[in-house]
Amino acid sequence: MDPQTASEGALLPDAAELTPCDREPIHLSGAVQPHGLMLVADPRTLRVVAGAGAIEDKLGDDWLGQDLSVLLRQDVAAVAQAAPVGPGGTVLAAPLLGHDVALHRAGPWLIAELEPIEEQPGSVAATLGWLDAIAAGFERAGTLKMLCDRAAAAFRALTGFDRVMIYRFLDDEAGCVVAEDRDPALSSFLHHHFPATDIPRQARALYVRNRTRVIPDINYTPAALRPAGFKTVDLSDVAIRSVSPVHVEYLRNMGVAASASISIVKDGLLWGLVACHNLTPRLMPRSIRAAGAAMASALARQILAKEEAEAYRTRLALRSEEDALRQLLADDGDPFATLTRRADELRRMLDADGLVLIRDRTLASSGVVPADEDVLELVRGLRLREDAAPFATRELAVDWPAAGRFGANSGVLAMRVDDRQVLVWTRVEQIEEIEWAGNPHKAVPLDPQATLHPRASFESWHETVRGRARRWTLEQVEGAVRLRRLLREARASTELRRLNQELERAGAEKDALLAQKDLLMREVDHRVQNSLQLVSSFLAIQARDAGPGVVADQLREARSRLSAVALVHRRLYRDDQIETIDLSRYLGELIDDLKASLGDEWSRAMTLSLAPVLIPADRAVNIGLIAAELVINATKYAYPGQSGGPIEIVLEQYRNRLRLIVADNGAGKQGDGEGFGSRMMRAVIQRIDGEIDYLDNAPGLRAVLTAPIEAD
């Protein structure tokens, strides 16, 4: 026939075509093929309640109502207990009268089916050895095509059928013959496509459950279950179940006399079938079917391994491209500019014909792409979200009514990176010439009550399909998702670098200001120290000129207080950090200076226990003045007439407050607290919102200053 142009939608069977076939309850045929026998028994009593086939010829006329164990001459209850639970749970019993015996449960019933044994069965060791050699050949196949070619030859050698085809289901549920081994006298179905309606949905479900199926002679007369009333028994797991008359007519139209099929199930899903045809009637005993099922499982494992290996190679190549792009994005401050420069590589990365990069309304492209306005219109129409999976289609016309604007660009993979950026890959249409085994668009009666007939012709029928591009693989879609994550990370990294640069600039400015402040503070300290030194010298001269007496003593005390203030000031501005300081370190150095001025006796008598406390510098000055005053008072009043005595200085922190303790073991509190030093200390304590208590140290005095670490 002449080629006909069509879209993929034309390849899919209409709902009216699917419904009649899909509605047929093929598992409730109520009959078996006459080459075998079936018995239905109550599993509790083992009483036979129904049967089908030539039972009288093998088991006698009085089989109905008999004990199944008696009829099968073995302990059926013990054998049935070993049957796996659930669909497909078939167990083999001992052979009987040249027939294999299989038991399984079907709803409330126990089913026994008998079918002829292989006439000249090979040994188990020989069969296993042959299967092992076949499996090794499968493993050595370098490609999926080579694997399927070897499988077709191996299954034909096992079954002896005239034609064996490896039939693969496609995404639209149609099928394609991907490998074939046949008698040279037969015509070939290699690369022919078959519509989804040829194998209805319920038939595909049964192929997963019951992995082997055989019709030794399509011209058989079904043997119905008897007595009447058992037509609803579920025969899904019965190997000799009578098949749909529509399927028998389908095979007859193909010129086939015997048929068999073995399911190829990968990861629990029906990947395809091993379809066997013979021009004359031919049995496929259970032993051959078991070997075929084992071989199909080995084939499915190798198909999975090769598909996973191909996926791994694709992922590896994508990862390599992503790693190279990651380094470029890390080195460049503008990810969009990097993508624009690498647009060709980014397009080839996903095996696309075109790429459009969009930021706001700025577009950059590579390869064969539609007009900018059409791309923007598509992005608006798709309403892409940042958190959604990429939009991927090989047939844009199905998903977007205005696909005609894209011309030959039928494949689209689009994703939103963020609120500003979108990436769109395109693929041009790939015109396909599909060879069908007969016209897939056969007329089907719409009346559900009408008798259903399969198509009668399997003559090669060609169809040209347009509007479809190469399919986006799962690995390519995953690669796009990883690229989006990479671009987001690059944008976040760029923003982080910008913020760090701003922080560094702000930090440098702050450091410069602090350096200026420190320089000013040290200049002020220098001048203050000079002034304090002049005043101290003046007081020393006045005390000397006054001679012995009260005036001289007061002048010397004033000079001592002034020296303490100078120490506090000098010690503070020796510290590198002038905003916040460690009070324990500051007081320790201050007390060390006081020890040096008081002499060795006092130095040896003083003990310090100072906990680290971070405190603002201005408050440290005040606390330093108080500490110096308390220590000088202790040396002056606690031990009169002595050149030394124990003095303990303690600094503690409790939550947001500090406690400074100066304790001695001397004479206790002396004086009325109205001297120059006492008045100065009260003023300082008030300024820092502190309080001081004088406690009996038994013996001696314990002065306790409590104050907040920071001002309120």
C-alpha positions in Angstrom: 0.0 0.0 0.0 1.0 3.6 -0.5 2.6 5.3 2.5 0.1 7.5 4.4 1.0 10.6 6.5 -0.3 10.7 10.0 0.5 12.0 13.5 1.2 9.8 16.6 -2.4 10.4 17.7 -3.5 8.4 14.7 -1.4 5.5 15.8 -3.2 5.3 19.1 -6.4 3.2 19.0 -9.6 5.1 19.6 -11.5 4.5 22.8 -14.2 2.8 20.8 -11.6 0.3 19.6 -10.2 -0.4 23.0 -13.5 -0.9 24.8 -14.8 -4.1 23.2 -11.5 -6.0 23.5 -10.7 -4.7 26.9 -14.2 -5.6 28.2 -13.9 -9.3 27.3 -13.4 -11.5 30.5 -10.8 -13.8 29.0 -10.0 -15.3 32.4 -13.6 -16.5 32.7 -13.7 -18.6 29.6 -15.4 -21.5 31.4 -13.6 -24.1 29.2 -10.2 -25.6 28.5 -8.3 -26.7 25.4 -9.0 -30.4 24.8 -5.3 -31.6 24.9 -5.5 -31.5 28.7 -7.9 -32.2 31.6 -9.0 -30.0 34.5 -10.7 -30.9 37.8 -12.2 -28.5 40.3 -12.4 -29.6 43.9 -13.4 -28.3 47.3 -10.1 -27.6 49.1 -11.6 -28.7 52.5 -13.1 -32.0 51.5 -11.1 -32.6 48.3 -14.4 -33.6 46.6 -14.4 -33.0 42.9 -17.3 -30.7 42.0 -16.6 -30.0 38.3 -14.2 -30.8 35.5 -13.4 -30.3 31.8 -11.9 -32.3 29.0 -11.8 -36.0 28.2 -11.9 -37.0 31.9 -13.8 -40.2 31.4 -11.1 -41.5 29.0 -8.4 -41.2 31.7 -10.1 -41.3 35.1 -13.3 -43.2 34.5 -17.0 -42.3 34.3 -17.6 -41.8 38.0 -15.1 -39.0 38.6 -17.6 -36.4 39.7 -17.9 -36.3 43.5 -14.8 -38.5 44.0 -11.9 -37.6 46.3 -9.2 -35.8 44.3 -6.5 -37.7 46.1 -8.1 -41.0 45.0 -8.4 -39.8 41.4 -4.8 -38.5 41.2 -3.5 -41.5 43.3 -1.5 -39.3 45.7 -1.9 -37.2 48.8 -3.2 -34.0 47.2 -3.7 -32.2 50.5 0.0 -32.5 51.4 1.1 -31.3 47.9 -1.4 -28.4 47.9 0.0 -27.1 51.2 3.3 -26.4 49.4 1.6 -24.2 46.8 2.7 -20.5 47.1 0.1 -18.2 48.3 -1.3 -15.6 45.8 -1.7 -15.4 42.1 0.5 -17.7 40.0 1.0 -20.0 43.0 1.2 -23.3 41.1 2.8 -26.5 42.4 3.6 -29.7 40.5 2.3 -33.1 41.8 3.4 -36.5 40.7 2.8 -37.3 37.1 -0.2 -39.5 36.3 -0.9 -41.6 33.2 1.6 -39.8 31.0 0.4 -36.4 32.1 2.0 -33.7 34.2 -0.3 -32.7 37.2 -0.3 -29.1 38.5 -2.3 -27.8 41.4 -3.2 -24.2 42.4 -6.0 -22.3 44.1 -8.6 -20.2 42.3 -10.8 -18.3 44.8 -12.7 -20.9 46.8 -11.6 -23.8 44.7 -8.6 -26.1 44.3 -7.7 -26.7 40.6 -5.9 -29.7 39.2 -4.9 -29.6 35.6 -3.3 -32.5 33.6 -1.5 -32.1 30.3 0.7 -34.5 28.2 4.3 -35.1 29.2 7.1 -34.5 26.8 7.6 -37.6 24.7 11.4 -37.8 25.0 12.4 -35.5 27.9 16.0 -34.6 28.4 17.8 -35.1 31.7 17.6 -32.3 34.2 21.4 -31.9 34.1 21.4 -31.6 30.3 18.7 -29.0 30.4 20.4 -26.9 33.1 23.7 -27.1 31.3 22.1 -25.9 28.0 20.3 -23.0 29.9 23.6 -22.0 31.5 25.3 -21.9 28.1 22.4 -19.8 26.7 22.6 -17.4 29.7 26.3 -17.0 29.2 25.7 -16.1 25.5 23.2 -13.5 26.7 25.8 -12.0 29.0 28.4 -11.7 26.2 26.0 -9.8 23.9 27.4 -6.3 23.4 24.2 -4.6 22.5 20.4 -4.9 23.1 19.9 -5.8 19.4 22.5 -8.6 19.6 21.0 -9.9 22.8 17.5 -10.1 21.2 18.8 -11.8 18.1 20.5 -14.4 20.2 17.4 -14.8 22.3 15.2 -15.4 19.2 17.5 -18.2 18.0 17.7 -19.8 21.5 14.0 -19.9 22.0 13.4 -21.4 18.5 16.0 -24.0 19.3 14.2 -24.8 22.6 10.6 -24.9 21.3 11.1 -26.1 17.7 8.5 -23.6 16.4 8.7 -22.4 12.8 8.9 -18.7 13.8 10.0 -17.1 17.0 9.8 -13.3 17.5 11.0 -11.0 20.3 8.2 -8.6 20.6 8.7 -5.4 22.5 6.0 -3.1 23.9 6.4 0.6 23.1 5.4 3.6 25.1 2.0 3.9 23.4 1.3 0.2 24.2 1.8 -0.8 20.5 4.4 -3.4 19.9 7.3 -4.0 17.5 9.2 -7.1 16.5 12.8 -6.3 17.4 14.3 -9.8 16.6 13.2 -12.9 14.7 14.4 -16.4 13.9 12.2 -18.3 11.3 12.0 -20.9 8.7 13.3 -19.3 5.5 10.1 -20.3 3.7 8.1 -17.9 5.9 7.6 -14.2 5.4 9.3 -11.9 8.0 7.6 -9.8 10.6 10.9 -8.2 11.7 10.6 -4.5 12.5 6.8 -4.7 11.9 4.6 -2.8 14.4 1.4 -4.1 15.8 -1.3 -1.8 17.3 -2.1 -1.9 21.1 -5.5 -3.4 20.3 -3.9 -6.7 19.2 -3.1 -7.4 22.8 -5.8 -6.0 25.1 -5.1 -4.7 28.5 -6.5 -7.6 30.4 -4.4 -10.0 28.3 -1.2 -8.0 29.1 -2.1 -8.3 32.8 -2.4 -12.1 32.5 1.0 -12.2 30.7 2.6 -10.8 33.9 0.7 -13.3 36.1 0.9 -16.4 34.0 4.3 -16.2 32.2 3.7 -19.0 29.6 0.8 -19.7 27.3 0.4 -22.3 24.5 -2.3 -23.1 21.9 -1.2 -26.4 20.4 -3.9 -26.4 17.7 -6.0 -23.3 17.0 -8.7 -25.4 15.4 -9.6 -27.0 18.7 -13.1 -27.3 20.1 -13.3 -25.9 23.6 -14.1 -28.4 26.4 -16.5 -26.7 28.7 -16.6 -27.1 32.5 -19.3 -29.5 33.6 -21.7 -29.7 35.2 -23.2 -26.2 34.5 -22.8 -23.4 37.0 -19.0 -23.2 37.0 -18.5 -20.7 34.2 -17.3 -18.0 36.7 -14.4 -20.1 38.0 -11.2 -17.9 37.6 -8.9 -19.7 35.1 -6.1 -17.0 35.2 -3.5 -19.5 36.3 -4.7 -22.5 34.2 -2.2 -23.3 31.5 -4.8 -25.1 29.3 -7.4 -22.4 29.6 -9.4 -21.9 26.4 -8.5 -18.6 24.8 -10.6 -15.9 23.4 -12.3 -16.8 20.1 -11.2 -13.4 18.8 -7.6 -14.4 19.4 -8.1 -17.7 17.7 -9.5 -15.9 14.7 -6.6 -13.5 14.8 -4.1 -16.4 14.6 -6.1 -18.1 11.9 -6.0 -14.9 9.8 -2.2 -14.9 10.2 -2.1 -18.4 8.8 -0.8 -19.9 12.1 -1.8 -23.4 13.3 -0.1 -23.4 16.7 1.0 -20.5 18.9 2.9 -20.0 22.2 4.1 -17.0 24.1 6.5 -16.5 27.0 6.5 -13.2 28.9 9.6 -11.0 29.3 8.9 -9.3 32.6 11.4 -6.6 33.7 11.1 -5.1 37.2 7.6 -6.4 37.5 6.5 -4.8 34.2 5.8 -6.5 30.9 8.7 -5.5 28.7 7.7 -7.8 25.8 6.9 -11.3 24.7 8.6 -14.3 23.0 6.0 -15.0 20.4 6.1 -18.5 18.8 4.2 -19.5 15.7 4.0 -22.9 13.9 2.4 -23.7 10.6 1.2 -27.1 11.9 -0.2 -28.1 15.3 2.5 -28.4 17.9 2.6 -29.1 21.7 4.8 -27.2 24.1 4.9 -29.5 27.2 5.2 -28.0 30.7 8.9 -28.9 31.0 9.7 -26.9 27.8 7.6 -24.0 29.1 9.5 -24.0 32.4 12.8 -23.9 30.6 11.5 -21.1 28.4 10.3 -19.1 31.5 13.7 -19.5 33.1 15.4 -18.4 29.9 13.0 -15.4 29.6 14.0 -14.4 33.2 17.7 -14.5 32.2 16.9 -12.4 29.1 15.0 -9.8 31.2 18.0 -9.5 33.6 20.3 -8.9 30.7 17.9 -6.4 29.1 17.8 -4.5 32.5 21.6 -4.7 32.8 22.2 -3.3 29.3 19.6 -0.5 29.8 21.2 0.4 33.1 24.7 0.4 31.6 23.5 2.7 28.8 21.8 5.0 31.4 25.0 5.0 33.5 27.1 6.0 30.5 24.7 8.8 29.7 24.7 10.0 33.3 28.5 9.9 33.4 28.7 12.0 30.3 26.2 14.5 31.7 28.1 14.7 35.0 31.3 15.4 33.2 29.7 18.3 31.4 28.2 19.6 34.6 31.5 19.5 36.5 33.2 21.5 33.8 30.3 24.0 33.9 30.4 24.2 37.7 34.0 25.4 37.6 33.2 28.0 35.0 30.2 29.3 37.0 32.3 29.4 40.2 34.9 31.6 38.5 32.5 34.0 36.8 30.4 36.5 38.7 27.5 36.3 36.1 26.1 32.8 35.6 23.8 34.0 32.7 26.8 35.4 30.8 28.7 32.1 31.4 25.7 30.1 29.9 25.5 32.4 27.0 29.2 31.9 26.1 28.8 28.1 26.6 25.4 27.9 24.8 26.6 25.4 22.1 28.1 23.0 24.7 24.9 23.3 26.8 22.8 22.5 23.8 24.9 19.4 22.9 24.9 18.4 26.5 21.2 17.3 26.2 21.5 16.2 22.6 19.3 19.1 21.5 19.0 20.9 18.1 18.4 24.3 19.7 18.7 26.1 23.0 17.2 29.4 24.2 18.4 31.1 27.3 16.0 33.7 28.8 16.6 36.2 31.5 13.7 38.6 32.0 13.0 39.5 28.4 16.6 39.1 27.2 17.1 36.0 25.0 20.3 34.2 23.8 20.1 31.2 21.5 22.1 28.4 19.9 21.2 26.1 17.0 17.8 25.7 15.4 15.3 27.7 17.5 11.9 29.4 16.9 11.4 33.1 16.9 11.9 34.9 20.2 8.3 36.0 20.4 7.1 32.4 20.0 9.4 31.1 22.7 8.2 33.8 25.1 4.6 32.9 24.3 5.3 29.2 25.0 6.9 30.0 28.3 3.9 32.1 29.3 1.6 29.4 28.2 3.4 26.6 30.1 3.4 28.6 33.4 6.6 27.0 34.5 7.3 27.0 38.2 10.7 27.0 39.9 9.8 24.0 42.1 8.2 21.9 39.4 9.7 19.2 37.2 10.9 20.3 33.8 8.3 20.3 31.0 9.3 17.6 28.5 7.6 16.6 25.3 8.5 15.0 22.0 5.2 16.1 20.4 4.5 19.7 21.2 1.3 19.8 19.3 -0.3 17.5 21.9 0.5 19.9 24.8 0.3 23.4 23.1 -2.3 24.4 20.6 0.0 27.0 19.0 2.7 24.5 18.3 2.5 25.4 14.6 4.5 28.6 15.4 7.5 26.4 16.3 7.7 25.0 12.8 9.8 21.8 12.7 10.7 22.1 16.4 8.4 19.4 17.9 10.5 18.4 20.9 10.7 20.8 23.9 12.4 20.5 27.3 11.8 23.7 29.3 12.4 24.6 32.9 12.4 27.7 35.1 15.6 28.3 37.0 14.4 31.2 39.2 12.1 34.2 39.0 14.2 35.7 36.1 15.7 32.8 34.1 14.2 30.1 31.9 16.0 27.5 29.8 14.4 25.9 26.7 15.9 23.1 24.7 14.3 22.1 21.3 14.5 19.2 18.9 13.3 19.2 15.3 10.8 16.6 14.2 12.1 13.2 13.2 10.0 11.8 10.3 9.4 8.1 10.9 8.4 5.5 8.4 6.5 2.8 10.4 5.9 -0.6 8.9 2.7 -2.2 10.3 1.6 -5.8 10.1 -1.7 -4.8 8.5 -3.6 -1.5 8.7 -3.8 -0.5 12.4 -6.8 1.8 11.7 -9.3 -1.0 11.1 -12.9 -0.2 11.4 -14.5 -1.5 14.6 -18.2 -1.6 15.3 -19.2 1.0 17.9 -22.1 -1.2 19.1 -20.9 -2.9 22.4 -23.3 -5.8 21.6 -21.9 -6.4 18.2 -19.7 -9.5 17.6 -16.0 -8.5 17.7 -13.7 -9.6 14.9 -9.9 -9.0 14.6 -8.4 -7.6 11.5 -8.0 -10.1 8.7 -5.0 -8.6 6.9 -1.3 -8.7 8.0 0.0 -7.4 4.7 2.8 -4.9 5.3 1.3 -1.4 5.6 3.4 1.7 5.7 2.7 4.9 7.6 4.7 8.2 7.7 4.6 9.9 11.1 5.4 13.5 11.5 5.4 16.0 14.3 7.5 13.9 16.7 11.0 14.5 17.8 13.5 12.2 19.4 12.4 11.3 22.9 13.9 13.0 25.9 15.4 10.3 28.1 15.0 10.1 31.9 18.7 10.8 32.3 18.5 13.9 30.2 15.6 15.3 32.2 17.5 14.5 35.4 20.5 16.3 34.0 18.4 19.4 33.4 17.2 19.2 37.0 20.8 19.0 38.2 21.8 21.9 36.0 19.0 24.0 37.5 20.3 23.1 41.0 23.9 24.0 39.8 22.7 27.4 38.5 20.9 28.2 41.7 24.0 27.3 43.7 26.1 29.5 41.4 23.7 32.4 41.8 23.7 32.0 45.6 27.5 31.7 45.6 27.7 34.9 43.5 25.4 36.7 45.9 27.4 35.4 48.8 30.7 36.7 47.3 29.1 40.1 46.7 27.9 40.2 50.3 31.3 39.1 51.6 33.0 41.8 49.5 30.6 44.4 51.0 31.3 43.1 54.5 35.1 43.2 53.8 34.8 46.7 52.5 32.7 47.7 55.6 35.1 45.9 57.9 38.1 47.7 56.3 36.4 51.1 56.7 35.6 50.2 60.3 39.2 49.1 60.9 40.4 52.4 59.5 38.1 54.4 61.8 39.2 52.3 64.8 42.8 52.9 63.9 42.1 56.6 63.7 40.3 56.5 67.0 43.0 54.5 68.6 45.6 56.9 67.5 43.6 59.8 68.9 43.0 58.0 72.2 46.7 57.2 72.6 47.6 60.8 71.9 45.1 61.8 74.6 46.5 59.2 76.9 50.0 60.6 76.4 48.9 64.1 77.2 46.9 62.9 80.2 49.9 61.0 81.5 52.1 64.0 81.1 49.6 66.2 83.0 49.3 63.6 85.8 53.0 63.4 86.0 53.3 67.2 86.4 50.6 67.3 89.1 52.3 64.3 90.9 55.6 66.1 90.9 54.0 69.3 92.1 52.4 67.5 95.0 55.7 65.8 95.9 57.4 69.3 96.1 54.6 70.7 98.2 54.7 67.8 100.6 58.5 68.2 101.0 58.2 72.0 101.5 55.4 71.6 104.1 57.6 69.5 106.3 56.3 66.9 108.8 52.7 67.1 109.8 49.1 66.7 108.7 49.4 68.8 105.5 52.3 66.8 104.3 50.5 63.5 105.0 47.4 64.7 103.0 49.6 65.8 100.1 51.3 62.4 100.0 47.9 60.6 100.1 46.7 62.8 97.3 49.8 62.0 95.3 49.2 58.2 96.0 45.6 58.5 94.7 46.9 60.3 91.6 49.4 57.6 90.9 46.7 55.0 91.1 44.6 56.9 88.6 47.7 57.2 86.3 48.2 53.4 86.6 44.6 52.7 85.7 44.7 55.0 82.7 48.0 53.8 81.4 47.1 50.1 81.8 43.9 50.6 79.9 45.4 52.3 76.8 48.2 49.7 76.6 45.5 47.2 75.5 45.1 46.7 71.7 41.4 46.4 71.9 39.8 49.6 73.3 36.1 48.8 72.8 35.7 45.7 74.9 38.4 44.2 77.1 38.9 41.2 79.4 38.5 42.7 82.9 40.5 39.8 84.5 43.5 40.5 82.3 43.2 44.3 82.8 42.9 44.0 86.6 45.7 41.5 86.8 48.1 43.9 85.0 46.9 46.8 87.1 47.5 44.9 90.4 51.0 43.9 89.1 51.8 47.6 88.6 50.5 48.3 92.1 52.6 45.5 93.6 55.7 47.0 91.9 55.0 50.4 93.5 54.2 49.0 97.0 57.3 46.8 97.3 58.1 43.1 97.6 56.5 42.5 101.0 53.1 43.6 99.8 53.6 41.8 96.4 54.2 38.5 98.1 51.2 38.9 100.4 48.6 39.5 97.6 46.7 36.6 95.9 44.5 36.9 92.9 41.6 34.8 91.6 40.2 36.5 88.5 37.5 35.0 86.3 37.4 36.2 82.6 34.8 38.8 82.1 34.3 40.8 78.9 33.4 44.4 79.7 33.2 47.7 77.9 36.4 49.7 78.3 34.8 52.8 79.9 33.4 50.6 82.7 36.8 48.8 83.1 38.4 52.2 83.9 35.8 52.8 86.7 36.2 49.3 88.1 40.0 49.7 87.9 39.8 52.9 90.0 37.7 51.2 92.6 40.0 48.2 92.7 43.1 50.4 93.1 41.4 52.4 95.9 40.4 49.2 97.8 43.8 47.8 97.6 45.5 51.0 98.7 43.0 51.3 101.6 43.9 47.7 102.7 47.6 48.4 102.6 47.0 51.7 104.5 44.5 50.7 107.3 44.4 46.9 107.6 48.0 46.4 108.9 49.1 49.6 110.7 52.8 49.7 111.4 53.5 46.7 109.2 55.1 46.5 105.8 52.9 43.7 104.5 49.9 41.4 105.1 47.6 39.0 103.3 45.2 40.7 100.7 42.9 38.6 98.5 41.5 40.0 95.3 38.7 38.0 93.6 36.7 38.7 90.4 33.5 36.6 89.6 30.7 36.7 87.1 27.1 35.7 87.7 24.8 36.0 84.7 25.0 39.7 83.6 26.7 41.0 86.8 30.2 41.0 88.2 31.5 40.8 91.7 34.9 42.3 92.8 36.1 41.2 96.3 39.1 42.7 98.2 39.6 41.0 101.5 42.2 41.2 104.2 42.9 39.6 107.6 43.9 42.9 109.4 42.3 45.3 111.9 38.9 45.7 110.2 37.2 48.9 109.0 38.9 52.1 110.0 37.8 55.8 109.6 34.5 57.4 108.9 34.6 57.0 105.1 34.6 60.7 104.4 38.1 61.1 103.0 39.0 62.1 99.5 39.4 58.4 98.3 36.1 57.3 99.8 34.2 60.2 98.3 35.8 59.5 94.9 35.0 55.8 95.1 31.3 56.4 96.0 31.0 58.7 93.0 32.5 56.1 90.7 30.3 53.3 92.1 27.2 55.4 91.5 28.3 56.1 87.9 28.4 52.3 87.1 25.1 51.6 88.9 27.0 49.4 91.4 26.9 48.9 95.1 29.6 48.0 97.7 29.2 46.2 101.0 31.8 46.0 103.8 31.6 42.7 105.6 33.4 41.2 108.6 36.1 38.8 107.3 36.7 37.5 110.8 39.4 38.8 111.1 39.7 41.7 108.8 37.5 43.4 106.3 35.8 42.0 103.1 34.8 44.7 100.6 32.4 43.4 98.0 31.6 45.4 94.8 28.6 44.3 92.7 27.8 45.9 89.4 26.2 45.2 86.0 28.7 44.2 83.3 27.1 46.6 80.8 25.2 49.8 81.3 21.4 49.5 81.1 
